[in-house]
Amino acid sequence: MTAQKLDGVATAAAIKAELTARVEVLRGQGVVPGLATVLVGDDPASQNYVRMKHRDCQQVGIASIQVELPADATAAQVEEAIRGLNEDPACTGYIVQLPIPKHLDENWALSLIDPDKDADGLHPINLGRLVLNEPATLPCTPRGIVELVRRHGIDWRGAEVVVVGRGITVGRPLGLILTRRSENATVTLCHTGTRDLTDHTRRADIVVAAAGVPGMVTASMIREGAVCIDVGVSRVDGKTVGDLALDVWDKAAWVTPNPGGVGPMTRAMLLSNVVDRAEALVASRG
Ligand SMILES: Nc1nc(=O)c2c([nH]1)NC[C@@H]1CN(c3ccc(C(=O)N[C@@H](CCC(=O)O)C(=O)O)cc3)C=[N+]21
């Protein structure tokens, strides 16, 4: 028996249709949501992601602004670009595409973003709000995972969830989101220091593989009928390879394809964050 597909492409398309209607309403209210991206350097994968995000914007009627800086940009240049977007009324939300070149500090760059325009939910104020159970813009990938699972009729409530990976963009915030009352999952956050990973994953109803190690979660590590979410994006011989081994499809009940699972959902949630931010702007104007 082969697992059912958690279809990120179809789910993202449904979300985009909902967002298109909300963007229409906003335009009627005189607000055009605008997403900006700050890309530092010329990494081809990052250029590709940014290109896809702008194409998505076009599909739902969000305006988009592309800011590009050279790989050797100074901290002052990055700061100037970010301050410019904070002040630009055409930009209602934006992201600094990660990673940025090593001579620049990622947390420093994120901290310069106006928290009200933080489309990635990675500003320390928004991460702090998440920890404090206050309304916050949420990071796109964790939000996409929660939504993808929920829209396939799978309940997070009471589920035993094992997240593999403690990164700032996925694992750590996902643990915080899933343990809120509204999701009510029980989460075990595993990482490279975990003594016996299989001991944890075998007990999980839902396994989220977000370690960035190709094929690291195999069928022998999961329970029959588990739900498996693949967040990994590694390049092997020019092909995208996830963190799930292919044999999980023979044992799990539900699996995210990769590509075609979490990636498109991440992009849909970025759009969703931008629309949310623009609606908040209208509400604050009264
Ligand atoms: N500030 C910031 N925010 C991010 O959200 C962010 C980032 N930096 N840096 C890099 C990662 C990676 N990421 C992906 C988004 C979509 C796909 C995606 O849509 N992938 C397609 C395939 C893409 C292809 O054809 O290569 C899929 O999975 O089907 C993948 C990866 C967002 N990230």
The ligand as an SDF file (V2000), in Angstrom:
LIG
                    3D

 33 36  0  0  0  0  0  0  0  0999 V2000
   13.8030   34.9010    4.3630 N   0  0  0  0  0  0  0  0  0  0  0  0
   13.5800   33.7310    3.8330 C   0  0  0  0  0  0  0  0  0  0  0  0
   12.3330   33.2280    3.8210 N   0  0  0  0  0  0  0  0  0  0  0  0
   12.0890   32.0010    3.2650 C   0  0  0  0  0  0  0  0  0  0  0  0
   10.9330   31.5400    3.2700 O   0  0  0  0  0  0  0  0  0  0  0  0
   13.1810   31.2770    2.6950 C   0  0  0  0  0  0  0  0  0  0  0  0
   14.4480   31.8650    2.7390 C   0  0  0  0  0  0  0  0  0  0  0  0
   14.6200   33.0650    3.3120 N   0  0  0  0  0  0  0  0  0  0  0  0
   15.5130   31.2250    2.2200 N   0  0  0  0  0  0  0  0  0  0  0  0
   15.3930   29.9420    1.5780 C   0  0  0  0  0  0  0  0  0  0  0  0
   14.2080   29.1530    2.0560 C   0  0  0  0  0  0  0  0  0  0  0  0
   13.7780   28.0770    1.0970 C   0  0  0  0  0  0  0  0  0  0  0  0
   12.4380   28.4090    0.7160 N   0  0  0  0  0  0  0  0  0  0  0  0
   11.7010   27.7330   -0.2320 C   0  0  0  0  0  0  0  0  0  0  0  0
   10.4900   28.1960   -0.6710 C   0  0  0  0  0  0  0  0  0  0  0  0
    9.7970   27.5440   -1.6660 C   0  0  0  0  0  0  0  0  0  0  0  0
   10.2880   26.4050   -2.2400 C   0  0  0  0  0  0  0  0  0  0  0  0
    9.5180   25.7400   -3.3160 C   0  0  0  0  0  0  0  0  0  0  0  0
    8.4650   26.2100   -3.6950 O   0  0  0  0  0  0  0  0  0  0  0  0
    9.9880   24.6280   -3.8920 N   0  0  0  0  0  0  0  0  0  0  0  0
    9.2970   23.9290   -4.9450 C   0  0  0  0  0  0  0  0  0  0  0  0
   10.2520   23.5150   -6.0480 C   0  0  0  0  0  0  0  0  0  0  0  0
   11.1420   24.6140   -6.4770 C   0  0  0  0  0  0  0  0  0  0  0  0
   11.9960   24.2760   -7.6820 C   0  0  0  0  0  0  0  0  0  0  0  0
   11.4300   24.0430   -8.7430 O   0  0  0  0  0  0  0  0  0  0  0  0
   13.2330   24.2910   -7.5100 O   0  0  0  0  0  0  0  0  0  0  0  0
    8.6380   22.7050   -4.3870 C   0  0  0  0  0  0  0  0  0  0  0  0
    9.0110   22.2780   -3.2720 O   0  0  0  0  0  0  0  0  0  0  0  0
    7.7920   22.1670   -5.0570 O   0  0  0  0  0  0  0  0  0  0  0  0
   11.4790   25.8990   -1.8110 C   0  0  0  0  0  0  0  0  0  0  0  0
   12.1800   26.5630   -0.8010 C   0  0  0  0  0  0  0  0  0  0  0  0
   12.0700   29.5720    1.3220 C   0  0  0  0  0  0  0  0  0  0  0  0
   13.0410   30.0300    2.1160 N   0  0  0  0  0  0  0  0  0  0  0  0
  1  2  1  0
  2  3  2  0
  2  8  1  0
  3  4  1  0
  4  5  2  0
  4  6  1  0
  6  7  2  0
  6 33  1  0
  7  8  1  0
  7  9  1  0
  9 10  1  0
 10 11  1  0
 11 12  1  0
 11 33  1  0
 12 13  1  0
 13 14  1  0
 13 32  1  0
 14 15  1  0
 14 31  2  0
 15 16  2  0
 16 17  1  0
 17 18  1  0
 17 30  2  0
 18 19  2  0
 18 20  1  0
 20 21  1  0
 21 22  1  0
 21 27  1  0
 22 23  1  0
 23 24  1  0
 24 25  2  0
 24 26  1  0
 27 28  2  0
 27 29  1  0
 30 31  1  0
 32 33  2  0
M  CHG  1  33   1
M  END
$$$$
